[in-house]
Every structure is written in structure tokens, then in C-alpha cells.
Amino acid sequence: MRGLAFIVLMATAALLTVPSAHAVDHKSGGASVSDTCGGTLFADYLATAEGTADTAFAGTLTVVGGASPIAMTLTPQASAGAIPNGLVRTGFFHPAISDDAVTSAPNLLEDISGRSRIRFETPWGPTLATAGCTGATTRVTKLAGGLTFHGVAYEYVLTRA
């Protein structure tokens, strides 16, 4: 019994040593977080005020500290009638690689400081992006994040008007 108590105590201590700056908490249903910038998945990332699919984010994916950027887009998807369906399509485009895209259901997350983050799939695996808004609006106009593919670290910045 003492062995089991020791294991539980050590596991608890290990969890407490995880840096809190990297902790991310899934909210119920992934629908909203307390941050005003990007606090609501559907309204701030996917849809316009008129209820249609919002414009795509576009930018580049680059090797950290390197050159040769890859064009990257994140496009909210629409069902019949241009109503957003809660999915996004992420695409990579570069002459040296075959173009690739994947459609996924994004999740809205909140870091320990209350800032909104969005998790979505890319052709090279999942990524977590930090939201940025312009002015007093809650609509997200900038996403910044990174991912690792085959041991190589990449970063990206995507924007939309």
C-alpha cells in the first residue's frame, strides 16, 4: 500500500512541475473562452456578421530561422447557401512539394492567462495558433503558430482583412 501511495505522490509532484505557461485547457464543447479577441469559435473565426463563411487566412509557413516559405491558407468551410459548417480547410502550396490540404473541425482553447488559441489539423499534423484581433473587434484577423514535421520546426503567420 505504501508503494502505491508513493507512486501517486510522485505522479502528483511531476504534474505540478509542468510549466504553467504551456498549459492549455479544453473548454466544454470548445465553443468559447474568456478572452475577448477570438473568444467565440464560430463568430470570431468562422462566420461573418451576416452568417456566411468568413474569408480565408493566408500567409506563409517557414522553417524556423530559414527561408523558402510555403504558402499556407486556413479557410472556413461552407455548406449549401454559404452557411459555415464549423470546419476549416488548411492548405500548403509550394512548387517544390506537391500541394496538400486537409479539412478538420477546429477546437477553441484557452491558455492559463485566458488568451484564446485555436487548434486545427494541417497536412503535416496538428497545430495550435494564437489569435490576434484588430481594433476593438473580437473577430480574429491574425493567427501565429508553429508545428514540427519530420523533426523540422516550422512557424507561420496568417492574416485576413
Residue pairs with C-beta under 8 A, 6 or more apart in sequence:
20 112
21 111
21 112
23 111
23 112
24 109
24 110
24 111
24 117
24 128
25 109
25 110
25 111
25 112
26 107
26 109
27 33
27 108
27 109
27 110
30 41
30 106
30 107
30 108
30 109
31 40
31 41
31 42
31 108
32 39
32 40
32 41
32 108
33 39
33 108
33 109
33 110
33 114
33 115
33 116
34 110
34 114
35 110
35 114
35 115
35 116
35 131
36 133
36 138
37 44
37 115
37 116
37 131
37 132
37 133
37 138
37 140
38 44
38 45
38 108
38 116
38 118
38 131
38 133
38 138
38 140
39 116
39 138
40 108
40 138
41 86
41 106
41 107
41 108
41 118
42 84
42 86
43 138
43 139
44 116
44 131
44 133
44 138
44 139
44 140
45 54
45 76
45 88
45 106
45 108
45 118
45 131
45 140
46 53
46 54
46 76
46 84
46 86
46 88
46 106
47 53
47 54
47 76
47 84
48 54
51 83
51 84
52 78
52 82
52 83
52 84
53 76
53 77
53 78
53 82
53 83
53 84
54 76
54 84
54 139
54 160
55 160
55 161
56 73
56 74
56 75
56 76
56 160
57 73
57 74
57 75
57 142
57 143
57 158
57 159
57 160
58 71
58 72
58 73
58 74
58 158
58 159
58 160
59 71
59 72
59 143
59 156
59 157
59 158
59 159
60 69
60 70
60 71
60 72
60 156
60 157
61 69
61 70
61 71
61 72
61 92
61 147
61 154
61 155
61 156
62 68
62 69
62 70
62 154
62 155
62 156
63 152
63 153
63 154
64 146
64 153
64 154
64 155
68 94
68 96
69 94
70 92
70 93
70 94
70 97
71 92
71 93
71 94
72 90
72 91
72 92
72 93
72 122
72 156
72 158
73 89
73 90
73 91
73 93
73 158
74 88
74 89
74 90
74 120
74 143
74 158
75 88
75 89
75 90
75 91
76 84
76 87
76 88
77 84
77 85
77 87
77 88
77 89
77 103
78 84
78 85
79 85
86 105
86 106
87 103
87 104
87 105
87 106
88 103
88 104
88 105
88 106
88 120
89 101
89 102
89 103
90 101
90 102
90 103
90 104
90 120
90 121
90 122
90 123
91 99
91 100
91 101
91 123
92 99
92 100
92 101
92 122
92 123
92 124
93 99
100 123
101 123
102 121
102 122
102 123
104 120
104 121
106 118
106 119
106 120
107 118
107 119
107 120
108 116
108 117
108 118
108 119
109 116
109 117
109 118
109 119
109 128
110 116
110 117
111 117
115 130
115 131
116 130
116 131
116 140
117 128
117 129
117 130
117 131
118 128
118 129
118 131
118 140
118 143
119 126
119 127
119 128
119 129
120 126
120 127
120 129
121 127
122 147
124 147
124 149
124 154
125 147
125 148
125 149
126 147
127 145
127 146
127 147
127 156
128 145
129 143
129 144
129 145
129 156
129 158
130 143
130 144
130 145
131 140
131 142
131 143
132 140
132 141
132 142
132 143
132 144
133 139
133 140
133 141
133 142
134 141
134 142
141 159
141 160
141 161
142 157
142 158
142 159
143 156
143 157
143 158
143 159
144 155
144 156
144 157
144 158
145 155
145 156
146 153
146 154
146 155
146 156
147 153
147 154
147 156
148 154
